[in-house]
Amino acid sequence: MKKRCGQSMDRISQLPDAVLAKILSSLPTTKGVVATAVLSKQWRFLWKMVPKLTFRYNGGNDIQGFSDSVRRTMLSLEAPYLQSLHLDASLGEDDRMDGFGELLGIARGLHVRELVLKLSRPGLNRYPIILDNCQSLETLKLRGSIALEVPSPVSLTSLRTLHLEDVFYDSESVVNLLSGCVRLENLFVTRNSDDGVETFTVPAGSIFNQLEHLQLFTECLPSWNPLMVLLDNSPNLQVLEIIGEHDRQLTWKEPKHVPQCFLHLKKLDWLVRGLTYGEEVAEYILSNAESLENVILRIDCLYCDGDEDFPEEDRLEVWHDFQAWCPDDCEFELISI
């Protein structure tokens, strides 16, 4: 058995270094990638060619050692650019990552294309992240105990995907960040009640001109009007996801003109918690978006009233309505979850 395993390893080692580096990129953490250096002389420095770095810190008393390890690994990279950097850290109340800004600076110098930062700290403690210009960055995802600071407008001309999940910021930082994302196509935002801004203002114009995928949570909306404003300023939108809130009937006023994006909208995916979802809005979208190819209505039966999860009578009524509203060549799916 040992001989057979050795023969298999020899065959793997005969692959080109570029192929081996791609295989190593599939490992879940950079720690595991670096560990392959002990396999043979050929593998000793192979990990330096892997352009994807993932680091996790699960607490303890050596946060500085973790930060130093990340820095040394990044500086040892021999790939032509840094494809992605993922940092996932669960920090204790007294943990400090004083070199965090340096790590982001190194990533910029390595022409990072995807940056994912997930930080968690006890209570309301937040770690400040100062965002600067980065022309190579295509994907930015921030989550958790992060205080985003953008004191002046930034230039993120390659950024196409932006996720801000439960992040703390001020109104100026939001505007300075979004105004520099001239090619943004995917924007995902989830908010806490104490995230620092009363109204999350998204500037229109060049930002939404590029937006192709929009996911909207209705729980914080006072009416359906913000959705119509977003649609009206997103002429290239192709995918619309709506996440409904249980037992909230938002007010609706039909807009004066049909949003331009309805000429290109290909998919509508609507999650409903219960059976209250805004029938008038659904009818308006489906009746006017003639290019729709796929419509999915997901009913979360956990919020349905009565003994039966999704009464057959209600199911037939919803099915009949949507089939009547959908364009002729559109595929409609009704899913209970």
C-alpha positions in Angstrom: 0.0 0.0 0.0 2.8 2.4 0.9 4.6 1.6 -2.4 1.3 2.3 -4.3 0.8 5.6 -2.6 4.4 6.6 -3.4 3.9 5.8 -7.0 0.8 7.9 -7.1 2.7 10.8 -5.5 5.5 10.4 -8.1 2.9 10.6 -10.9 1.4 13.8 -9.4 4.9 15.3 -9.1 5.5 14.8 -12.8 2.7 17.3 -13.6 3.8 20.8 -14.6 4.3 23.3 -11.7 1.5 25.5 -13.0 -0.9 22.5 -12.8 0.3 21.6 -9.3 -0.2 25.2 -8.2 -3.7 25.1 -9.4 -4.4 21.9 -7.5 -3.0 23.4 -4.3 -5.3 26.4 -4.8 -8.2 24.1 -4.1 -7.0 23.5 -0.5 -9.2 25.3 2.1 -6.5 27.2 3.9 -3.0 28.5 3.1 -1.7 26.7 6.2 -2.5 23.4 4.4 -0.9 24.6 1.2 2.4 25.5 2.9 2.4 22.2 4.7 2.9 20.4 1.4 6.4 21.8 1.3 7.6 18.7 3.2 6.5 16.2 0.6 9.6 16.5 -1.6 12.3 19.0 -2.8 10.1 19.8 -5.8 7.2 20.8 -3.5 9.4 22.8 -1.1 8.8 26.1 -2.8 5.8 25.2 -4.9 3.3 26.8 -2.5 4.8 30.2 -3.3 3.3 30.0 -6.8 -0.3 29.6 -5.4 -2.1 32.9 -6.1 -5.0 32.3 -3.6 -4.4 32.9 0.1 -6.8 32.0 2.9 -6.0 32.6 6.6 -8.2 31.9 9.6 -7.7 32.9 13.2 -10.0 31.4 15.8 -8.9 33.3 18.9 -6.1 32.7 21.3 -3.3 34.7 22.6 -1.0 35.0 19.5 -2.8 37.5 17.2 0.5 39.2 16.5 2.0 35.8 15.4 -1.0 35.3 13.1 -0.5 38.7 11.6 3.3 38.2 11.1 2.6 34.8 9.5 0.2 36.3 7.0 2.7 39.1 6.2 5.6 36.6 5.6 3.5 34.4 3.4 2.3 37.3 1.3 5.8 38.7 0.9 7.1 35.2 -0.2 4.5 34.9 -3.0 6.1 34.4 -6.5 2.8 34.3 -8.5 2.5 37.2 -11.0 -0.4 38.6 -9.0 -2.5 37.8 -6.0 -5.8 36.3 -7.2 -7.5 36.3 -3.9 -6.9 37.1 -0.2 -9.4 35.8 2.4 -8.9 36.8 6.0 -11.3 35.3 8.6 -10.6 36.2 12.2 -12.5 35.8 15.4 -10.8 38.4 17.7 -10.9 38.5 21.4 -11.8 41.7 23.3 -8.2 42.6 23.8 -6.8 41.4 20.5 -5.2 44.0 18.3 -4.0 43.6 14.8 -1.8 46.6 14.5 -0.3 45.4 11.3 -3.6 45.0 9.5 -3.2 48.2 7.4 0.2 46.9 6.3 -1.3 43.6 5.2 -3.8 45.5 3.0 -1.0 47.6 1.6 1.0 44.4 0.7 -2.1 43.0 -1.0 -2.5 46.2 -3.1 1.2 45.9 -4.1 0.6 42.3 -5.2 -2.3 43.5 -7.5 -5.0 41.7 -5.5 -8.1 40.9 -7.5 -10.4 39.5 -4.7 -10.3 40.7 -1.1 -12.6 39.0 1.5 -12.4 40.2 5.1 -14.5 38.6 7.9 -13.9 39.9 11.4 -15.8 39.3 14.6 -15.3 40.8 18.0 -17.3 40.7 21.3 -20.0 43.3 21.8 -19.9 46.5 19.7 -16.1 46.5 19.3 -15.2 47.2 15.7 -11.9 47.2 13.9 -11.2 50.2 11.6 -10.4 49.4 8.0 -9.1 52.3 5.9 -9.9 51.7 2.2 -7.6 53.2 -0.4 -7.2 53.1 -4.2 -6.7 49.7 -5.7 -6.9 49.6 -9.5 -6.7 45.8 -9.7 -9.4 44.9 -7.2 -12.4 43.2 -8.9 -14.3 41.8 -5.8 -14.5 43.2 -2.3 -16.4 41.5 0.5 -16.5 42.9 4.0 -18.4 41.3 6.9 -18.8 41.7 10.6 -17.0 43.9 13.2 -15.5 46.3 10.7 -15.6 50.1 10.8 -15.1 51.1 7.2 -13.3 54.4 6.8 -13.1 56.1 3.4 -12.1 59.7 4.3 -11.8 60.8 0.6 -13.1 59.5 -2.7 -11.4 56.3 -3.9 -10.6 54.9 -7.3 -11.7 51.3 -7.7 -12.1 51.3 -11.4 -12.0 47.5 -11.8 -14.4 46.7 -8.9 -17.4 44.7 -10.2 -18.7 43.0 -7.0 -19.1 44.7 -3.6 -20.5 43.0 -0.5 -21.0 45.0 2.8 -22.5 42.8 5.5 -23.2 44.2 8.9 -20.4 46.7 8.5 -20.2 50.0 10.4 -19.6 53.2 8.4 -20.6 56.9 8.2 -22.5 58.6 5.4 -19.4 60.2 3.9 -17.5 56.9 3.7 -20.5 55.3 1.9 -20.5 58.1 -0.8 -16.7 58.2 -1.1 -16.6 54.4 -1.6 -19.5 54.0 -4.1 -18.6 57.1 -6.2 -15.3 55.4 -7.1 -16.9 52.1 -8.2 -17.6 53.1 -11.8 -17.9 49.5 -13.1 -19.9 48.0 -10.3 -22.2 45.2 -11.4 -23.1 43.4 -8.2 -23.9 45.2 -4.9 -25.0 43.3 -1.8 -25.7 45.2 1.5 -27.1 43.9 4.8 -27.5 46.4 7.7 -27.6 46.5 11.4 -29.7 49.0 13.3 -26.5 50.5 14.8 -24.4 50.6 11.6 -23.8 54.4 11.9 -26.0 55.7 9.1 -29.7 56.4 9.2 -30.1 56.2 5.5 -27.8 54.2 3.2 -27.5 56.5 0.2 -26.5 54.9 -3.0 -25.5 57.5 -5.7 -27.0 56.9 -9.1 -25.4 57.6 -12.4 -22.4 55.6 -13.5 -22.6 53.1 -10.6 -26.0 51.7 -11.4 -25.4 52.0 -15.1 -23.2 48.9 -14.7 -25.4 47.0 -12.2 -26.5 43.6 -13.6 -27.6 41.7 -10.4 -29.6 43.3 -7.5 -30.6 41.5 -4.3 -33.0 43.5 -2.2 -34.3 42.9 1.4 -37.7 44.5 2.0 -37.6 44.5 5.8 -36.1 48.0 6.0 -38.2 49.5 3.2 -41.0 52.0 4.0 -42.7 51.3 0.7 -41.9 49.8 -2.7 -40.8 53.2 -4.0 -37.0 52.6 -3.3 -37.2 49.5 -5.5 -38.6 51.4 -8.4 -36.0 54.1 -8.0 -33.2 51.4 -8.1 -34.8 49.8 -11.2 -35.1 53.2 -12.9 -31.4 53.9 -12.4 -30.2 50.4 -13.4 -30.7 50.2 -17.1 -28.5 47.1 -17.5 -30.0 45.0 -14.7 -30.5 41.3 -15.7 -31.2 39.5 -12.4 -33.5 40.8 -9.6 -33.8 39.0 -6.2 -36.3 40.1 -3.7 -36.2 38.8 -0.1 -39.6 39.5 1.5 -40.4 40.1 5.2 -43.2 38.2 7.0 -46.5 40.0 7.3 -45.4 43.4 5.9 -47.6 44.9 3.3 -45.7 47.8 1.7 -47.5 50.7 0.1 -47.3 50.7 -3.7 -47.8 53.5 -6.3 -47.3 52.6 -9.9 -44.5 54.7 -11.5 -45.2 57.1 -14.3 -43.0 55.2 -16.8 -41.6 51.7 -17.2 -38.0 51.3 -16.1 -35.5 50.8 -19.0 -34.0 47.7 -17.3 -37.3 45.8 -18.1 -36.0 45.6 -21.7 -33.1 43.4 -20.4 -34.3 41.8 -17.2 -33.9 38.0 -17.6 -34.6 36.5 -14.1 -36.8 37.4 -11.1 -36.2 35.3 -7.9 -38.7 36.3 -5.1 -38.6 34.8 -1.6 -41.9 35.3 0.3 -42.2 34.6 4.0 -45.9 33.8 4.3 -48.4 34.6 1.6 -48.2 38.4 1.7 -45.7 39.5 -1.0 -47.1 42.5 -2.9 -49.3 41.2 -5.6 -49.5 44.6 -7.4 -45.7 44.9 -7.6 -45.4 41.4 -9.0 -48.1 42.0 -11.6 -46.4 45.3 -12.6 -42.9 43.7 -13.0 -44.1 40.6 -14.8 -46.5 42.4 -17.1 -43.8 44.9 -18.3 -40.6 42.9 -18.2 -41.2 41.2 -21.6 -37.6 39.7 -21.8 -38.0 37.6 -18.7 -36.9 34.1 -19.2 -37.1 32.7 -15.6 -39.3 33.6 -12.7 -39.0 31.8 -9.3 -41.4 32.4 -6.4 -40.3 30.8 -3.2 -42.8 30.5 -0.4 -41.4 30.0 3.1 -44.1 27.9 4.6 -42.8 28.4 8.1 -44.7 31.7 8.1 -47.9 30.5 6.6 -51.0 30.6 8.8 -53.2 27.6 9.5 -52.5 23.9 10.0 -51.5 23.3 6.4 -48.1 24.6 5.3 -49.3 25.8 1.9 -53.0 25.3 1.3 -53.7 23.9 -2.1 -56.3 26.6 -2.8 -53.8 29.3 -2.2 -51.1 27.5 -4.3 -53.5 27.3 -7.2 -54.4 31.0 -6.9 -50.8 32.1 -6.8 -49.9 29.8 -9.7 -52.8 31.1 -11.8 -51.8 34.8 -11.2 -48.2 34.4 -12.0 -48.9 32.3 -15.1 -51.2 35.0 -16.3 -48.7 37.8 -15.7 -45.5 36.1 -17.0 -44.5 36.7 -20.6 -45.4 33.8 -23.0 -41.9 32.3 -23.3 -41.0 32.7 -19.6 -40.5 29.7 -17.3 -42.3 30.0 -14.0 -41.4 27.9 -10.8 -43.4 27.9 -7.6 -41.3 26.4 -4.7 -42.4 25.9 -1.1 -39.5 25.7 1.4 
